[in-house]
């Protein structure tokens, strides 16, 4: 089943086409990866899907609902959560409080409930705390719950971002370079976490530069170059695609070792 569908999606900044006429299908229960050289338009595409940018052209549908240009708050409420390459956390708040902030979108309490501390507000507070702790335990960082987010290691900050996203109860999780800045060992552990997220019933779409991670995780890969789709398919098909090899290595490379270079690039 197609969970998210983008058709003819484009974003123009002045005279620059950051994303141009891109089609994307994200199948439920699978891992879809978006790759491409630096400046290919990957993060811009994510921002279009999550509502941070309004597209210049094209449409985005989620669960057969048109969400084109919908605000980020509303896309989260509909079940799409997004992380960023650079963690966006409240550094002076605890890890637990950061994750609890993800529960706001699921809140049904009113200002009246909060001021008077009504039974509904107390029930919701307990429920939100349970959900936040569940997300911390799932991502393996519950021991850091009382630490300030700005003082914990980078890997813990990245896991906090994922825990925060999971606390919103998403159906689709957009991960923007989750392994950036991590060691090989940490990258492997993140790959395992992503698998567990999918096993839990959350569909994942990720942007990632670590091709070993992408090739071992992804069920389907979309390749962008200069904002345009140049390939789409299984990891096996993408890694040997001539346009993909050229995009990563450029023209004039040693043709006698194309297959090996293509495999290394992807």
Backbone torsions as a table, in degrees:
resi	resn	phi	psi	omega
1	UNK	NA	133.6	177.8
2	UNK	-79.8	118.7	-179.3
3	UNK	-85.6	-44.8	179.9
4	UNK	-129.7	138.6	-178.8
5	UNK	-135.6	124.7	174.1
6	UNK	-115.4	136.8	-179.4
7	UNK	-133.5	125.9	176.7
8	UNK	58.7	32.0	-172.1
9	UNK	-73.0	133.2	179.8
10	UNK	-146.2	150.5	174.9
11	UNK	-141.1	125.2	-178.8
12	UNK	-118.1	130.1	174.2
13	UNK	-111.5	102.3	-174.1
14	UNK	62.8	-122.7	178.6
15	UNK	-93.2	2.6	-177.3
16	UNK	-96.8	124.9	174.3
17	UNK	-91.2	94.4	-179.3
18	UNK	-70.4	-37.1	174.3
19	UNK	-135.6	135.6	-174.4
20	UNK	-140.5	115.3	171.8
21	UNK	53.2	51.2	-178.1
22	UNK	-96.4	132.9	172.2
23	UNK	-108.1	137.7	-179.6
24	UNK	-147.5	131.7	172.2
25	UNK	-118.5	125.0	175.8
26	UNK	-109.8	113.4	-176.8
27	UNK	-85.0	138.2	-179.6
28	UNK	-61.2	138.5	176.5
29	UNK	77.8	10.4	-179.1
30	UNK	-124.3	169.5	176.8
31	UNK	-109.1	118.2	177.5
32	UNK	-108.2	131.0	179.7
33	UNK	-113.4	143.4	174.4
34	UNK	-117.4	119.0	-177.2
35	UNK	-126.6	169.8	178.3
36	UNK	157.8	163.8	179.2
37	UNK	-62.8	168.2	176.0
38	UNK	-55.8	136.3	179.6
39	UNK	79.9	13.7	-177.0
40	UNK	-77.7	-15.5	179.3
41	UNK	105.1	13.4	-174.7
42	UNK	-65.3	-51.5	-179.3
43	UNK	-67.6	-33.8	175.9
44	UNK	-62.1	-42.4	177.5
45	UNK	-60.5	-44.0	176.7
46	UNK	-58.5	-43.2	-179.5
47	UNK	-65.2	-30.3	175.7
48	UNK	-70.7	-41.7	-178.9
49	UNK	-66.7	-37.3	-175.1
50	UNK	-90.1	-5.2	176.2
51	UNK	92.8	5.4	178.8
52	UNK	-74.5	-27.0	172.7
53	UNK	-120.7	145.6	171.7
54	UNK	-91.9	126.9	-176.5
55	UNK	-66.6	148.0	173.3
56	UNK	-75.8	-32.0	179.4
57	UNK	-151.3	160.8	175.4
58	UNK	91.1	178.9	-176.2
59	UNK	-135.0	155.8	173.7
60	UNK	-128.9	128.2	176.9
61	UNK	-122.7	136.4	178.6
62	UNK	-127.5	122.1	-175.1
63	UNK	52.0	42.8	177.9
64	UNK	63.6	21.0	175.3
65	UNK	-113.7	133.7	178.8
66	UNK	-72.5	114.9	178.8
67	UNK	-116.3	18.4	-178.1
68	UNK	-55.8	120.9	177.4
69	UNK	74.7	6.7	179.0
70	UNK	-65.9	145.2	-177.8
71	UNK	-66.2	153.6	179.3
72	UNK	-55.0	-40.1	-179.3
73	UNK	-60.7	-40.4	-179.1
74	UNK	-74.3	-35.7	178.3
75	UNK	-66.0	-36.9	175.8
76	UNK	-62.9	-43.7	179.9
77	UNK	-62.1	-31.0	179.3
78	UNK	-82.1	-10.8	173.8
79	UNK	117.5	19.5	176.9
80	UNK	-115.4	123.1	176.7
81	UNK	-117.5	148.6	-175.9
82	UNK	-134.9	136.7	169.7
83	UNK	-107.4	169.1	-176.7
84	UNK	-123.0	155.1	177.5
85	UNK	-58.0	-45.8	173.5
86	UNK	-95.1	121.7	-174.1
87	UNK	-60.2	135.2	177.4
88	UNK	-110.3	86.5	-178.9
89	UNK	-121.8	164.6	172.3
90	UNK	-88.4	98.4	-171.5
91	UNK	-60.6	-31.6	-176.7
92	UNK	-92.5	9.8	174.3
93	UNK	-112.1	158.9	-179.0
94	UNK	-70.6	162.9	176.0
95	UNK	-57.8	-43.0	179.3
96	UNK	-62.3	-44.5	-179.3
97	UNK	-64.3	-35.0	175.9
98	UNK	-61.1	-45.8	-179.0
99	UNK	-68.1	-37.6	177.0
100	UNK	-60.5	-29.6	-179.9
101	UNK	-62.8	-25.2	177.4
102	UNK	-69.9	-14.7	-179.2
103	UNK	-82.2	-10.6	-177.4
104	UNK	-56.1	-40.1	-176.0
105	UNK	-66.1	-20.7	179.4
106	UNK	-98.4	3.0	-176.5
107	UNK	-72.9	137.4	175.5
108	UNK	-115.2	-2.8	178.6
109	UNK	-73.1	147.7	176.7
110	UNK	-98.9	172.9	174.4
111	UNK	-58.9	-37.9	177.1
112	UNK	-58.1	-46.2	179.0
113	UNK	-60.5	-43.6	-177.0
114	UNK	-66.8	-42.9	-177.8
115	UNK	-66.1	-42.1	-176.7
116	UNK	-91.1	-3.6	178.9
117	UNK	52.5	53.2	-176.2
118	UNK	-67.5	163.1	176.5
119	UNK	-54.6	-38.8	178.7
120	UNK	-62.1	-42.4	179.8
121	UNK	-64.9	-40.6	179.6
122	UNK	-65.9	-41.1	177.8
123	UNK	-62.4	-42.3	-178.8
124	UNK	-67.5	-38.6	176.9
125	UNK	-59.6	-45.3	179.1
126	UNK	-64.3	-42.5	179.7
127	UNK	-63.8	-44.1	-180.0
128	UNK	-63.9	-40.0	177.4
129	UNK	-63.6	-41.2	177.7
130	UNK	-62.1	-43.3	-179.4
131	UNK	-66.7	-39.5	179.3
132	UNK	-66.1	-43.6	178.9
133	UNK	-66.0	-37.0	176.4
134	UNK	-60.4	-42.4	179.4
135	UNK	-66.8	-39.0	178.3
136	UNK	-65.3	-42.7	179.6
137	UNK	-67.6	-39.6	179.6
138	UNK	-62.1	-39.9	-178.4
139	UNK	-87.0	-0.6	173.5
140	UNK	78.6	26.5	-176.5
141	UNK	-128.8	22.8	-177.4
142	UNK	-61.6	-27.0	-179.7
143	UNK	-67.6	-18.0	-179.7
144	UNK	-96.1	6.9	-170.6
145	UNK	-56.9	-32.2	-178.1
146	UNK	-93.3	-1.3	-179.4
147	UNK	-85.0	149.2	174.8
148	UNK	-68.1	136.7	-175.0
149	UNK	-61.1	-30.6	-179.4
150	UNK	-76.2	-7.4	-175.9
151	UNK	-109.9	-2.1	-177.8
152	UNK	-93.2	159.8	-179.5
153	UNK	-58.9	159.5	-176.6
154	UNK	-59.1	-40.5	-179.7
155	UNK	-61.3	-39.3	179.2
156	UNK	-67.7	-37.4	176.6
157	UNK	-61.7	-41.9	179.3
158	UNK	-66.2	-40.3	177.3
159	UNK	-67.1	-33.1	176.0
160	UNK	-63.3	-41.8	178.3
161	UNK	-60.5	-40.8	178.9
162	UNK	-69.2	-41.2	177.6
163	UNK	-60.8	-42.5	177.7
164	UNK	-59.3	-45.5	179.4
165	UNK	-62.9	-42.7	-179.7
166	UNK	-66.5	-29.9	179.4
167	UNK	-64.5	-19.7	177.0
168	UNK	-79.3	-3.6	-179.0
169	UNK	60.4	57.9	-177.7
170	UNK	-79.1	158.7	168.0
171	UNK	-99.3	-25.1	177.0
172	UNK	-129.3	128.2	179.0
173	UNK	-114.1	120.3	177.7
174	UNK	-97.9	113.9	-177.8
175	UNK	-107.7	115.7	-178.7
176	UNK	-97.6	103.6	179.7
177	UNK	49.2	62.0	-178.2
178	UNK	-63.2	-23.7	-176.9
179	UNK	-97.7	4.7	-178.1
180	UNK	-60.3	127.6	176.9
181	UNK	81.5	3.7	-178.6
182	UNK	-97.2	157.4	175.8
183	UNK	-74.9	169.7	178.6
184	UNK	-60.6	-41.2	180.0
185	UNK	-64.6	-43.9	178.8
186	UNK	-65.2	-36.6	178.0
187	UNK	-61.8	-43.3	177.6
188	UNK	-61.3	-39.2	179.2
189	UNK	-68.0	-35.6	177.2
190	UNK	-67.7	-36.7	175.8
191	UNK	-59.5	-41.6	177.5
192	UNK	-64.3	-39.9	178.7
193	UNK	-63.1	-42.5	179.9
194	UNK	-62.7	-40.7	176.2
195	UNK	-60.3	-42.2	-179.6
196	UNK	-66.6	-34.2	177.6
197	UNK	-62.6	-44.7	179.2
198	UNK	-66.1	-41.9	177.9
199	UNK	-60.6	-26.5	179.8
200	UNK	-77.6	-10.0	177.3
201	UNK	107.5	8.5	179.0
202	UNK	-103.4	123.4	177.4
203	UNK	-74.1	142.2	-176.7
204	UNK	-121.3	134.6	169.0
205	UNK	-125.7	126.1	-175.7
206	UNK	-131.3	149.2	167.0
207	UNK	-104.1	130.6	-177.3
208	UNK	-156.3	140.5	177.0
209	UNK	-90.9	-22.6	180.0
210	UNK	-74.1	98.3	-173.9
211	UNK	-68.1	-29.0	176.8
212	UNK	-63.1	-38.3	178.0
213	UNK	-67.7	-45.6	-179.1
214	UNK	-61.1	-47.2	-175.5
215	UNK	-67.5	-28.0	-180.0
216	UNK	-84.3	-20.4	-174.6
217	UNK	-104.9	-42.3	-165.5
218	UNK	-72.3	140.7	169.8
219	UNK	-89.0	-31.9	-178.5
220	UNK	-143.5	143.4	-177.7
221	UNK	-129.3	133.1	170.8
222	UNK	-108.7	130.2	-178.7
223	UNK	-111.5	125.8	177.5
224	UNK	-110.4	150.0	171.6
225	UNK	-149.2	124.4	-176.6
226	UNK	52.8	38.6	175.1
227	UNK	83.2	-3.4	-177.0
228	UNK	-113.7	150.0	174.5
229	UNK	-74.0	127.4	176.3
230	UNK	-114.9	-14.2	177.5
231	UNK	-163.2	155.2	177.8
232	UNK	-157.8	131.5	179.8
233	UNK	162.0	-162.6	179.4
234	UNK	-71.1	160.4	176.2
235	UNK	-54.6	-40.0	-179.1
236	UNK	-63.0	-40.9	-179.9
237	UNK	-71.4	-40.4	-175.4
238	UNK	-69.5	-39.6	-173.2
239	UNK	-68.4	-18.7	179.3
240	UNK	-110.4	6.7	-179.6
241	UNK	-71.2	125.8	-177.4
242	UNK	-58.1	-37.7	-179.7
243	UNK	-67.7	-34.8	178.3
244	UNK	-68.1	-44.6	178.9
245	UNK	-60.2	-42.9	179.9
246	UNK	-66.6	-38.8	-179.5
247	UNK	-63.0	-38.0	-178.2
248	UNK	-82.8	-35.2	-173.0
249	UNK	-106.6	-18.1	-177.5
250	UNK	82.1	170.2	178.6
251	UNK	-81.0	160.3	175.8
252	UNK	85.2	9.6	177.8
253	UNK	-78.8	168.2	-175.4
254	UNK	-68.0	107.9	-175.4
255	UNK	-68.3	-19.2	-177.7
256	UNK	-71.7	-16.1	-178.5
257	UNK	-125.0	30.2	-178.1
258	UNK	-55.4	-46.0	-174.7
259	UNK	-63.1	-44.4	-178.9
260	UNK	-68.3	-40.9	-180.0
261	UNK	-66.1	-38.8	178.0
262	UNK	-63.1	-39.0	178.5
263	UNK	-66.4	-39.7	179.2
264	UNK	-67.4	-40.5	-178.2
265	UNK	-67.0	-32.1	-177.4
266	UNK	-107.3	NA	NA
